[in-house]
Amino acid sequence: MQRLALHLLWGIMRVLIIDDEPELASVTARLVCAWGHEVATENSGRAGLERQKTWNADLVLLDIGLPDLSGLEVLAELHRISPDTTVIMLTGQHDPRLAVQAVRLGAQDYLTKPAVPEELHLLLDKADEAARTRRELQSLRESSHKNYLYLQNPQMREVYAAISKVASAERATVLIQGETGTGKEHAAKLVHTLSPRVEKPFAELHCAALPENLLESELFGYEAGAFTDAKKAKPGLLEQAQGGTLFLDEIGELPMSMQTKLLKVLEDRQVRRLGGLKTMDLDVRLVAATNRDLEVEAAAGRFRPDLLYRLKVFTVALPPLRERPEDIESLARYFYAQFCRDNGRRADSLSDDIIRVLQAYPWPGNIRELKNSMERLVIQANNAPPTLAMLSSEILGAGSSVPVRVTAPAAAKPSPPDPAPDGEARIGLQALLDKHRWNKTKAAEELGVSRPTFLKRLKEAGLQ
């Protein structure tokens, strides 16, 4: 984890040089070290492969002419044991055709030995950028899993299992159903993040946010002169999402004419810009979301049944928050801590009483409403510990029947009455002093009085 953080922040790569010419390997290693990367060198193909198995280099500079294995054999094995590692071939003047062949087999590029420092630096920067992108995507995948696995509700666990399953089927259309605020956009992004399309674009469009004429141009794009204000051509979201995912939120709001055009795109896998003559092939996964019952909408003639069947290749249904109260605590604590960080506030813990009141509220706005309530609570608290009184009246009203534990302030420990300076008191004080080896401070603490009061009693008892 520490290495990952350093690599993301500073662009540090592990570079393995496999070259049987020690002097050239040493010069190259010094250059790579001077540019801030970690370096290891090996002088044979088999030794380089063994090092890679344990060291896991981000970049390998691989000589084509090795004494034991050919560079092409090593390249093939490198791709097998660490497919994400970038390989740059090193070649002598006599075999550039082999280097070109290596590039066709998966090497990123090749350099003629001895490498020109400027060319090597340029290729290392290119490989570094690719390596950081891979790590960021891996970190994104891991954080996505972490952000969801803390939810305990069995329905949500089934939802995440379904999302993980359909994400790998990268061409399957997904329909996400759920009430407003249940996290449909989040689920759509998770489908994209966990899919092989994660390195490609994620484009989104809220179907209720634009009038019909703008929806069409936003979705399909247009050519210059297609309409009065079309001064230059613009690709639509379908084009922008090429190779990736297009998310259509609230697709139930899509006008009927747009439903017809979208259906044709899904059937033909082609799109044509407004005012254009050419069609272009599409490689886009469609994820749609709605808070409506599209079966009811189709029966009422407000939604095309054939489009509904196209969308329902795989359906994910998100349960409302009121049906999963066991998730409220985790979500509330997560959002509260997040807003404390975002606003530079002290992140105090939410009390058990606050959690019980939150769990009693029905949350008609679902997760979105809970998230907004936690932001409001952070603002209300203003670096003080959050209290029940800082919650909104609606939430408090719903939680008024919830028993709240009230912890009474601890009663002050009563001071023992001053004993009379008689023989019995003297014997008791003597025993207390003997017990603590005449440490008067400890004896006073056990008796429950201050040291000056204890000294006064000792004097009165004739023990000073």
C-alpha positions as CSV (number, residue, x, y, z in Angstrom):
1,M,0.0,0.0,0.0
2,Q,2.9,2.4,0.9
3,R,4.6,1.6,-2.4
4,L,1.3,2.2,-4.3
5,A,0.9,5.6,-2.6
6,L,4.4,6.7,-3.5
7,H,4.0,5.5,-7.1
8,L,0.8,7.4,-7.5
9,L,2.1,10.6,-5.9
10,W,5.6,10.7,-7.3
11,G,5.6,8.6,-10.5
12,I,8.2,6.2,-9.2
13,M,8.5,3.0,-11.3
14,R,10.4,-0.2,-10.9
15,V,12.5,-0.7,-14.0
16,L,14.1,-4.1,-14.8
17,I,17.0,-4.1,-17.3
18,I,17.7,-7.4,-19.0
19,D,20.9,-7.0,-21.0
20,D,23.9,-9.2,-21.4
21,E,26.3,-6.2,-21.9
22,P,27.1,-5.1,-18.4
23,E,28.6,-1.8,-19.3
24,L,25.6,-0.6,-21.3
25,A,23.3,-2.0,-18.7
26,S,25.2,0.0,-16.0
27,V,25.0,3.2,-18.0
28,T,21.3,2.8,-18.6
29,A,20.7,1.9,-14.9
30,R,22.4,5.1,-13.8
31,L,20.3,7.2,-16.1
32,V,17.1,5.6,-14.9
33,C,18.1,6.0,-11.2
34,A,18.9,9.7,-11.9
35,W,15.3,10.1,-13.1
36,G,14.1,8.9,-9.7
37,H,13.1,5.3,-10.5
38,E,14.0,2.0,-8.8
39,V,16.3,-0.2,-11.0
40,A,17.4,-3.8,-11.1
41,T,19.6,-5.5,-13.7
42,E,20.0,-9.1,-14.9
43,N,22.3,-10.4,-17.7
44,S,20.2,-13.3,-19.0
45,G,16.6,-14.1,-20.0
46,R,16.0,-16.8,-17.4
47,A,17.5,-14.6,-14.6
48,G,15.3,-11.7,-15.7
49,L,12.2,-13.8,-15.6
50,E,12.9,-15.1,-12.2
51,R,13.6,-11.5,-10.9
52,Q,10.3,-10.4,-12.4
53,K,8.3,-13.1,-10.6
54,T,9.4,-11.7,-7.2
55,W,10.1,-8.0,-8.0
56,N,7.1,-7.2,-10.2
57,A,8.7,-4.4,-12.3
58,D,6.5,-1.8,-13.9
59,L,8.8,-1.6,-17.0
60,V,11.2,-4.0,-18.5
61,L,14.0,-2.9,-20.8
62,L,14.7,-6.1,-22.7
63,D,17.6,-6.8,-25.0
64,I,16.7,-8.9,-28.0
65,G,20.0,-10.7,-28.2
66,L,20.5,-12.7,-25.0
67,P,22.8,-15.7,-24.4
68,D,20.2,-18.2,-23.2
69,L,16.7,-17.2,-24.6
70,S,15.8,-15.0,-27.4
71,G,14.2,-11.6,-26.6
72,L,11.0,-12.7,-28.2
73,E,10.8,-15.8,-26.0
74,V,11.4,-13.7,-22.9
75,L,8.8,-11.2,-24.1
76,A,6.1,-13.9,-24.5
77,E,6.9,-15.2,-21.0
78,L,6.8,-11.7,-19.5
79,H,3.3,-11.2,-20.9
80,R,2.2,-14.5,-19.4
81,I,3.5,-13.9,-15.8
82,S,2.8,-10.1,-15.6
83,P,0.6,-9.0,-18.4
84,D,0.4,-5.4,-17.2
85,T,4.1,-4.8,-17.3
86,T,5.3,-2.5,-20.1
87,V,8.2,-3.9,-22.2
88,I,10.6,-1.8,-24.3
89,M,13.0,-3.7,-26.6
90,L,16.7,-2.9,-26.8
91,T,18.3,-3.8,-30.2
92,G,21.7,-3.5,-31.9
93,Q,22.0,-1.8,-35.3
94,H,21.9,-5.2,-37.1
95,D,18.4,-6.4,-36.1
96,P,15.8,-3.6,-36.2
97,R,13.4,-6.0,-38.0
98,L,13.3,-8.2,-34.9
99,A,12.5,-5.1,-32.8
100,V,9.6,-4.3,-35.1
101,Q,8.4,-7.9,-34.8
102,A,8.6,-7.6,-31.0
103,V,6.4,-4.5,-31.0
104,R,3.8,-6.4,-33.1
105,L,3.9,-9.1,-30.4
106,G,3.2,-6.7,-27.6
107,A,6.3,-4.6,-26.8
108,Q,5.5,-0.9,-26.4
109,D,8.5,0.3,-28.4
110,Y,12.1,-0.3,-29.1
111,L,15.4,1.6,-28.7
112,T,18.7,1.1,-30.6
113,K,21.7,0.5,-28.3
114,P,23.3,2.5,-26.8
115,A,20.1,4.3,-25.9
116,V,19.9,8.1,-26.5
117,P,19.0,9.6,-23.1
118,E,16.4,11.9,-24.5
119,E,14.6,9.0,-26.3
120,L,14.8,6.8,-23.3
121,H,13.5,9.5,-21.0
122,L,10.5,10.1,-23.3
123,L,9.6,6.4,-23.4
124,L,10.0,6.1,-19.6
125,D,7.6,9.0,-19.1
126,K,5.1,7.3,-21.5
127,A,5.4,4.0,-19.6
128,D,5.1,5.8,-16.3
129,E,1.9,7.4,-17.3
130,A,0.4,4.1,-18.4
131,A,1.6,2.4,-15.1
132,R,0.0,5.1,-13.0
133,T,-3.3,4.9,-15.0
134,R,-3.4,1.1,-14.3
135,R,-2.7,1.6,-10.6
136,E,-5.3,4.4,-10.3
137,L,-7.9,2.1,-12.0
138,Q,-7.0,-0.8,-9.6
139,S,-7.3,1.6,-6.7
140,L,-10.6,2.8,-8.0
141,R,-11.8,-0.8,-8.3
142,E,-10.7,-1.6,-4.7
143,S,-12.2,1.5,-3.2
144,S,-15.4,0.8,-5.0
145,H,-15.6,-2.6,-3.4
146,K,-14.7,-1.1,0.0
147,N,-17.3,1.6,-0.2
148,Y,-20.0,-1.0,-0.7
149,L,-19.0,-4.1,1.3
150,Y,-19.8,-2.4,4.7
151,L,-23.5,-2.5,3.9
152,Q,-25.1,-5.4,5.8
153,N,-28.5,-5.7,4.3
154,P,-29.0,-9.1,2.5
155,Q,-30.9,-7.4,-0.4
156,M,-27.9,-5.0,-1.0
157,R,-25.5,-7.9,-0.9
158,E,-27.5,-9.5,-3.7
159,V,-27.5,-6.2,-5.6
160,Y,-23.7,-6.0,-5.5
161,A,-23.3,-9.6,-6.5
162,A,-25.6,-9.0,-9.5
163,I,-23.7,-5.9,-10.4
164,S,-20.4,-7.7,-10.3
165,K,-21.8,-10.5,-12.4
166,V,-23.3,-8.2,-15.2
167,A,-20.3,-5.9,-15.2
168,S,-18.1,-8.6,-16.9
169,A,-20.7,-9.0,-19.6
170,E,-19.6,-5.8,-21.2
171,R,-22.2,-5.5,-24.0
172,A,-25.2,-6.4,-21.9
173,T,-27.7,-3.5,-21.4
174,V,-28.6,-2.9,-17.8
175,L,-31.8,-1.4,-16.3
176,I,-31.5,0.0,-12.8
177,Q,-34.8,0.5,-11.0
178,G,-35.4,2.2,-7.7
179,E,-37.0,5.1,-5.9
180,T,-35.5,8.6,-6.1
181,G,-32.3,8.8,-4.0
182,T,-31.6,5.1,-3.7
183,G,-28.2,5.4,-5.5
184,K,-29.0,4.5,-9.1
185,E,-26.2,6.7,-10.5
186,H,-23.8,5.1,-8.1
187,A,-24.8,1.6,-9.2
188,A,-24.4,2.6,-12.9
189,K,-20.9,3.9,-12.2
190,L,-20.1,0.7,-10.3
191,V,-21.2,-1.4,-13.4
192,H,-18.7,0.6,-15.5
193,T,-15.9,0.6,-12.9
194,L,-16.0,-3.2,-12.5
195,S,-16.2,-3.9,-16.2
196,P,-13.5,-4.3,-18.8
197,R,-14.6,-0.9,-20.2
198,V,-13.3,0.9,-17.1
199,E,-10.5,2.6,-19.0
200,K,-12.9,4.0,-21.6
201,P,-15.3,7.0,-21.1
202,F,-18.4,7.0,-18.8
203,A,-20.9,9.5,-20.3
204,E,-24.3,10.3,-18.6
205,L,-27.4,12.2,-19.5
206,H,-30.5,13.0,-17.4
207,C,-33.4,12.5,-19.7
208,A,-35.7,14.9,-17.8
209,A,-33.2,17.8,-17.7
210,L,-33.4,18.9,-21.4
211,P,-36.2,19.7,-23.8
212,E,-36.7,17.2,-26.7
213,N,-34.8,19.1,-29.4
214,L,-31.7,19.5,-27.1
215,L,-31.9,15.9,-26.0
216,E,-31.6,14.7,-29.6
217,S,-28.6,16.9,-30.4
218,E,-27.0,16.0,-27.0
219,L,-27.4,12.3,-27.6
220,F,-26.7,12.0,-31.3
221,G,-24.5,15.1,-32.0
222,Y,-24.8,17.2,-35.1
223,E,-22.9,18.4,-38.2
224,A,-22.0,22.0,-38.9
225,G,-25.1,23.7,-40.4
226,A,-27.6,21.1,-39.2
227,F,-29.6,23.9,-37.6
228,T,-29.3,27.7,-37.2
229,D,-26.8,27.8,-34.3
230,A,-24.7,24.8,-35.4
231,K,-21.6,26.7,-36.3
232,K,-19.4,23.6,-36.1
233,A,-19.8,19.9,-35.7
234,K,-20.3,18.3,-32.3
235,P,-20.1,14.6,-31.4
236,G,-23.0,13.4,-29.3
237,L,-22.8,11.4,-26.0
238,L,-23.1,8.2,-27.9
239,E,-19.9,9.0,-29.8
240,Q,-18.2,10.3,-26.7
241,A,-18.9,7.1,-24.8
242,Q,-17.4,5.0,-27.6
243,G,-15.8,1.9,-26.1
244,G,-17.2,2.8,-22.7
245,T,-20.6,3.2,-21.0
246,L,-23.5,5.6,-21.6
247,F,-25.8,6.1,-18.6
248,L,-29.3,7.4,-19.3
249,D,-30.8,8.5,-16.0
250,E,-34.6,8.6,-15.6
251,I,-35.2,7.0,-19.0
252,G,-38.9,6.9,-18.3
253,E,-39.0,10.6,-19.0
254,L,-37.7,10.2,-22.6
255,P,-40.2,11.5,-25.1
256,M,-41.8,8.9,-27.4
257,S,-40.0,10.1,-30.5
258,M,-36.7,9.9,-28.8
259,Q,-37.5,6.4,-27.6
260,T,-38.0,5.3,-31.2
261,K,-34.6,6.7,-32.3
262,L,-32.8,5.2,-29.3
263,L,-34.4,1.8,-30.1
264,K,-33.0,1.9,-33.6
265,V,-29.5,2.8,-32.3
266,L,-29.7,-0.2,-29.9
267,E,-30.8,-2.5,-32.7
268,D,-28.4,-1.4,-35.4
269,R,-25.4,-0.5,-33.2
270,Q,-24.9,2.5,-35.4
271,V,-25.4,6.3,-35.0
272,R,-25.7,9.2,-37.4
273,R,-25.3,12.8,-36.4
274,L,-28.1,15.3,-37.0
275,G,-27.6,16.7,-40.5
276,G,-25.1,14.1,-41.3
277,L,-25.0,11.5,-44.1
278,K,-22.6,8.9,-42.7
279,T,-23.4,6.4,-40.0
280,M,-20.7,5.2,-37.6
281,D,-20.5,1.8,-35.8
282,L,-21.0,2.0,-32.0
283,D,-19.3,0.0,-29.3
284,V,-21.2,1.4,-26.3
285,R,-22.8,-0.3,-23.3
286,L,-26.1,1.3,-22.3
287,V,-27.0,1.5,-18.6
288,A,-30.5,3.1,-18.0
289,A,-32.2,4.0,-14.7
290,T,-35.7,4.9,-13.7
291,N,-37.9,5.5,-10.7
292,R,-41.0,4.6,-12.7
293,D,-42.6,1.2,-13.2
294,L,-41.9,0.9,-17.0
295,E,-44.2,-2.1,-17.3
296,V,-47.1,0.2,-16.1
297,E,-45.9,3.0,-18.4
298,A,-45.8,0.6,-21.4
299,A,-49.3,-0.6,-20.6
300,A,-50.5,3.0,-20.5
301,G,-48.9,3.7,-23.9
302,R,-46.3,6.1,-22.5
303,F,-43.3,3.9,-23.1
304,R,-42.4,1.7,-26.0
305,P,-42.7,-2.0,-25.1
306,D,-40.0,-3.0,-27.6
307,L,-37.6,-0.5,-26.1
308,L,-38.4,-1.9,-22.6
309,Y,-37.5,-5.4,-23.8
310,R,-34.2,-4.1,-25.2
311,L,-33.4,-2.4,-21.8
312,K,-34.4,-5.3,-19.6
313,V,-31.5,-7.6,-20.7
314,F,-30.4,-7.4,-17.0
315,T,-32.4,-5.6,-14.3
316,V,-31.0,-4.4,-11.0
317,A,-33.6,-3.4,-8.4
318,L,-32.4,-1.1,-5.5
319,P,-34.4,-1.4,-2.3
320,P,-35.5,1.8,-0.5
321,L,-33.5,2.8,2.6
322,R,-36.5,2.2,4.9
323,E,-36.3,-1.5,4.0
324,R,-32.7,-1.8,5.2
325,P,-32.4,0.0,8.5
326,E,-29.3,-2.0,9.3
327,D,-27.4,0.0,6.7
328,I,-28.4,3.4,8.1
329,E,-25.7,3.5,10.8
330,S,-22.8,2.6,8.4
331,L,-24.0,5.1,5.8
332,A,-24.6,7.9,8.3
333,R,-21.1,7.5,9.9
334,Y,-19.5,7.3,6.4
335,F,-21.2,10.5,5.2
336,Y,-20.6,12.4,8.4
337,A,-16.9,11.6,8.4
338,Q,-16.8,12.5,4.7
339,F,-18.3,15.9,5.2
340,C,-16.1,16.6,8.2
341,R,-13.1,16.0,6.0
342,D,-14.5,18.0,3.1
343,N,-15.3,21.0,5.4
344,G,-12.2,20.8,7.6
345,R,-14.3,20.0,10.7
346,R,-13.5,17.8,13.7
347,A,-14.8,14.3,13.0
348,D,-16.6,13.5,16.3
349,S,-18.5,10.2,16.5
350,L,-22.2,10.0,16.1
351,S,-23.8,8.9,19.4
352,D,-25.9,5.8,19.8
353,D,-29.0,8.0,20.5
354,I,-28.5,9.8,17.2
355,I,-28.2,6.5,15.3
356,R,-31.4,5.1,17.0
357,V,-33.3,8.2,15.9
358,L,-31.9,8.0,12.4
359,Q,-33.0,4.4,12.1
360,A,-36.5,5.3,13.2
361,Y,-37.0,7.8,10.4
362,P,-38.6,6.4,7.1
363,W,-36.2,8.4,4.8
364,P,-38.6,9.2,1.9
365,G,-35.6,10.7,0.0
366,N,-33.6,7.6,0.7
367,I,-29.7,7.8,0.7
368,R,-29.7,11.2,-0.9
369,E,-31.8,12.6,2.0
370,L,-29.6,10.9,4.6
371,K,-26.4,12.3,2.9
372,N,-27.9,15.8,2.9
373,S,-28.9,15.4,6.6
374,M,-25.3,14.4,7.5
375,E,-24.0,17.5,5.7
376,R,-26.4,19.7,7.6
377,L,-25.4,18.0,10.9
378,V,-21.7,18.8,10.3
379,I,-22.6,22.4,9.6
380,Q,-24.8,22.6,12.7
381,A,-22.2,21.0,14.9
382,N,-19.5,23.4,13.8
383,N,-16.6,21.5,15.4
384,A,-18.6,20.6,18.5
385,P,-19.9,17.0,19.2
386,P,-23.1,16.5,17.3
387,T,-26.3,16.2,19.4
388,L,-29.9,15.1,18.9
389,A,-31.1,18.8,18.9
390,M,-29.1,19.4,15.7
391,L,-31.2,17.0,13.7
392,S,-34.1,18.4,11.7
393,S,-37.6,18.5,13.2
394,E,-38.9,15.9,10.7
395,I,-36.2,13.4,11.8
396,L,-36.7,14.2,15.5
397,G,-40.5,13.9,15.1
398,A,-40.2,10.4,13.7
399,G,-37.8,9.4,16.4
400,S,-39.9,10.9,19.3
401,S,-41.1,7.4,20.3
402,V,-37.6,6.0,20.4
403,P,-36.3,5.6,24.0
404,V,-33.2,7.7,24.4
405,R,-30.7,6.9,27.1
406,V,-30.1,9.8,29.3
407,T,-26.9,9.5,31.3
408,A,-27.2,11.4,34.6
409,P,-24.1,13.3,35.6
410,A,-22.0,11.4,38.0
411,A,-22.8,12.4,41.6
412,A,-19.9,14.1,43.4
413,K,-18.3,11.8,45.8
414,P,-19.3,12.9,49.3
415,S,-16.4,14.0,51.5
416,P,-16.3,11.9,54.6
417,P,-17.2,13.9,57.8
418,D,-14.3,15.1,59.8
419,P,-13.7,12.4,62.5
420,A,-13.2,13.5,66.0
421,P,-9.6,13.4,67.1
422,D,-10.0,10.5,69.3
423,G,-8.0,7.3,69.7
424,E,-10.1,5.4,67.2
425,A,-9.5,8.0,64.5
426,R,-5.8,8.0,65.3
427,I,-5.6,4.2,64.9
428,G,-7.4,4.4,61.6
429,L,-5.2,7.1,60.1
430,Q,-2.1,5.2,61.4
431,A,-3.2,2.0,59.6
432,L,-3.9,4.0,56.4
433,L,-0.4,5.6,56.5
434,D,1.2,2.2,57.2
435,K,-0.6,0.7,54.2
436,H,0.8,3.4,51.8
437,R,4.2,3.5,53.5
438,W,3.5,7.0,54.7
439,N,2.8,8.3,51.3
440,K,0.3,11.0,52.4
441,T,-0.9,11.8,48.8
442,K,-2.0,8.2,48.2
443,A,-3.5,7.9,51.6
444,A,-5.5,11.1,51.1
445,E,-6.8,9.8,47.7
446,E,-8.0,6.5,49.3
447,L,-9.8,8.5,52.0
448,G,-11.4,10.7,49.4
449,V,-10.1,14.0,50.7
450,S,-7.6,16.6,49.5
451,R,-4.0,16.4,50.7
452,P,-4.3,19.7,52.8
453,T,-7.4,18.2,54.5
454,F,-5.6,15.0,55.2
455,L,-2.6,16.8,56.7
456,K,-5.0,18.8,58.9
457,R,-6.5,15.5,60.2
458,L,-3.1,14.1,60.8
459,K,-2.2,17.1,62.9
460,E,-5.4,16.9,64.9
461,A,-4.7,13.2,65.6
462,G,-1.2,14.0,66.7
463,L,0.4,12.1,63.8
464,Q,2.1,15.0,62.0
